[in-house]
Amino acid sequence: MAQRGVGDEADGTGSGITRRGFLIGAGAGTLALALSCLREAEGPGKAVRADSGASRLPAPPDYGSFEDVWRSRWTWDRVAKGTHTRANCISACSWDVYVKDGVVWREEQAAIYEPPRPDVPDLNPRGCQKGACYSDLQASASRVLHPLKRVGARGEGRWKRISWDEALAEIADGLIDAALAQGTEAIVYDHGTTNAGYGPETSGEVRFAEAMNATILDSWSGVGDMPMGAVQTWGMYNCEGTADDWFRSDYIVVWIGNPTYTRIPEVHFMHEARYRGAKLVVIAPDLSATAIHADLWIPLRPETDAAFGLAVARILVEEGRYDAAYVREQTDLPLLVRDDTKRFLRESDVEPDGREDCFYFFDETTAKIAPAAGSEGDRGRSLALGEAKPALEGRFAVVLRDGTKTFVRPVFERLRERLAEYDESRASAITGVSGSVIRRFALELAAAGTAMINACWGACKHHHSDLFQRAMILLMALTGNQGKPGGGLRVAAWWGLDGLDAMTTAGPGLLEILRILPKAVRGLTARDYEEIFTRYGEAQPNAPLMPFLYVHGGYREAWSDPEQIDPALPRGIDDYVRLAIERGWTKVHPAPDRTPKAYVFTGSNPLRRWPAPRIAREKLWPKLDLVVAVNFRMSTSAWHADYVLPAAGYYEKHGIKYAQSYLPYIVLSDRAVLPLGESKSEWEIFGRLTERVAERARERGIGPVRGFRDRPLDLGTVYDRFTSGGRFDPHDPNDPVELIDDIMRASPSVGRISGKEALRLGAVRIVGPARPTPIYATYSDYDPNDTHWPHRWFVEGKQPWPTLTGRQQFYIDHDWYLEAGEELPLHKEHPQSDPRFPLRINGGHTRWSIHAIWRDHDLLLRLQRGEPVCFLSPVDCAPREISDGDRVRVYNDAGAFVAMAKPSARVRPGQVIIYHAWEPYQFRGWKGQQEPVVAPWKPIHLAGGYGQLHYRMFYGSPGHAPRGAPVEVERTS
């Protein structure tokens, strides 16, 4: 790892600068520059320039006055455009990176963004304190500079520095051994979410995994970022536009979020909207940094969000303050449900040879039931009702195909019955919010011209988050806000780049292309795209993380405990998992009767992030013969690896920041400086590793091994697949630029700009739409002269939603949902409840780091308490005799950790707030904040075979729910 310090003059590598000369010539501000431009040489105590092993530091100039010292500080050799390509901050901020003497001296926000229209604020400035100090982090003590091999026990911290040739050869042999023992699916690749981009880095990893037929862990749900309520209701979840569209909202509701911490580059639009008369409402248990700026703060009891939302919906419905025309056209609330079976009235119920996926409403114009256009089985491509007027109320008799009669009612009728359970009195008792506040919020929401709910990834991390989100979407649908500028539920979305096809070695075959060609000719709908994504995903060895950990990670015992399961469910999690696997509703790779043997992770930090990491250390790690970490810094998980390979820092390689829609630009990073030490880009690392696997397979005479689904795979050819038959050469330092050029030139959404020009500019304006991808699916046409908002295809274009019914679907008549009582949204308490542990762990994303990347960085630790800290209410501290600065033990039966206590009046009684991503090595005994968090997940999220309820990569699987674990807190020494 990097060492801070200058070489001694006595060893022959010093600069010749005397102590007095250094202090005079450098000044206090250049100390960091002098240190960071040194790197380790081959021997201990050696220090050389990062850009040239033979050159010496420049001699100090002659200064005539102290002003000359300051003038010399404000000089540089060049300015490169940079960004933090693989930090999962979901913002993309371009920086001017100042390079002097071969090192990054400082970075500065690049003010290059233009507003799309004159009546909205511009996007400048963009950046945060993490980006402003990355140049220091890049040269910090946590940096890994050389390939390392474990020589002690895992986690002991005893390492041997080895060469790249040794590392790649030994890792290649380990991968081959794993493939021989269990097939290539026993090789597990995990990029997590901390290490993904649109450029060569992620491309190198994906190409390696695909060429090897390795299992690719789907960690989207695994980090708790899957908005299952949106999946269930819309058949998609990417619902966001540009951040400047927030400015157009009249009523902004931040619900389970804290954008002042987490959306630093964008949150100003919320505050600027208030200048034009918008109201800001924050719904959160604690008085957060965002809540202090709100016009209304609603401090509801944690995890009672669904009850609050349904109480608001009851007022809207009972007082007629809903948009009936929108509800009739855009939602399933007019669709008919049978009284006897509680299932939708289907064409198969009333017609011989009728379809299971065609539905009906009662048309008030004709006084007859009528087919609902746009359903999955309907061939129509429009939701437009024409002269029809679907009934929202009433009870109607229907003759079934066997001649018997049954009664049906619209979903809206059933919804009213459900909402009746949440009158203001009962909702107040559940949420702790007074009925008058519930009513005030409902009336203000109804009166707003345009209302928006901002509920990002934090709203996905609770056990019943899907019920929260279904209630939120219901409010937006009742008020007609979903699909309006400045309106609707907002989570997040991505820009697409058609050229990203170059990142993968796989693609649809000829038969698949021919199959979709007729649909492509007529114009693909959202449902068509989702079908393509799903079919393509079935041909890949992707594995959702939670089922993987259940089957292979040793978590089955913890998660199958009846105390961890919703008591309303009729069966245990074991039965749900078994049925889902048998029916093909979920994927587990390697197969349950096999064992993972090799684990390669890049930037991800599973032993910090996964539930109760002790379980993984004790149950999964012993199964693994090979654990490889690729990172630019030493993390807790890397500490438990067998090999650590040093990746180049963000300013040391070419890249494209993954592009969320907040910013209508694609942001790129040029290589400002050469990589420190022996670090390399991921493109080169994984290209060379794939090459070494092929070489070693041939040298060892290895024949075909079992690949994906046991199809034979010749490991001797994997490098040809990685390079696309020699098209790419990871040894060539210009290869990443050429790949970026391929990506950008093949992307009409950025004007097919060249890669070199894009790297020079640092940010390229989105000028048009890209085709939808598995993560880019806003389903709105793009106008570069306007703000951007989601779902216009459905609301303005009347295109069916990609759900079973073709509408925003609030009624789910899947058997598992009916059994659980969740056919409509409702409030449920967290299943974990124990009077011995009366407090609940909550928290959010930290202000001071992007996940763990900056968590141990000294510059940012100085702005905090410098160590893990949990915030508690004084009401809870007093009886436990806890004072500010005390160390407290936070524990339950699953595990414990020790942290500093901070009593705070802003914390609701019953909460223990600890912000995320502290490294376990920052805690006593290396026991991090996840140790008591078992995080049981909802097994009904394995349901499939039902329209929008299905699994594919980055869609629809059980999620990590780290919020709400019951604990007790006690003072400790």
Secondary structure, DSSP 8 states (H G I E B T S, - for coil): --------GGGT-S-S--HHHHHHHH-GGGHHHHHHTEEE-SSTT-EEESS-SS---------SSHHHHHHHHT--SEEEEE--TT---S----EEEEEETTEEEEEEE------SSTTS--------HHHHTHHHHTTSTTB--S-EEE-SSTTS--EEE--HHHHHHHHHHHHHHHHHHH-GGGEEEE-TTTS--SSHHHHHHHHHHHHTT-EEEE-TGGGT---HHHHHHHS-------GGGGGG-SEEEEES--HHHH-TTTTHHHHHHHHTT-EEEEE-SS--TTGGG-SEEE---TT-HHHHHHHHHHHHHHTT-S-HHHHHHHBSTTBEEETTT-SB-BHHHHSTT--TT-BEEEETTTTEEEE-TTSTT--------TT--B-SS--EEEE-TTS-EEEEEEHHHHHHHHHGGG-HHHHHHHHS--HHHHHHHHHHHHH-SSEEEE--GGGGSSTTHHHHHHHHHHHHHHTT-TTSTT-EEE---B---GGGGGG-S----HHHHHHHHHHHHH---HHHHHHHHHHHHHTS-EEEHHHHHHHHSS-HHHHT-GGGS-TT-SS-HHHHHHHHHHTTSS--SS-TTS---EEEEES--HHHHSSSHHHIIIIIGGG-SEEEEEESB--HHHHTSSEEEEB--GGGS-EE---BTTSSEEEEE---S--STT-B-HHHHHHHHHHHHHHHHHHTT---EE-GGG-EE-GGGHHHHHTTTTT--TTSTTHHHHHHHHHHHT-GGGTT--HHHHHHHSEEE--S-----SS--------TTS---S-HHHHTS----SSSSSSB------HHHHHHT-SS------S---TT--EEEE----SS-STTTTTT-HHHHTTS-SS-EEEE-HHHHGGGT--TT-EEEEE-SS-EEEEEEEE-TTS-TTEEE--S---GGGSGGG--TTTT------GGGG--SBTTB--BTTBS------TT-EEEEEEE-
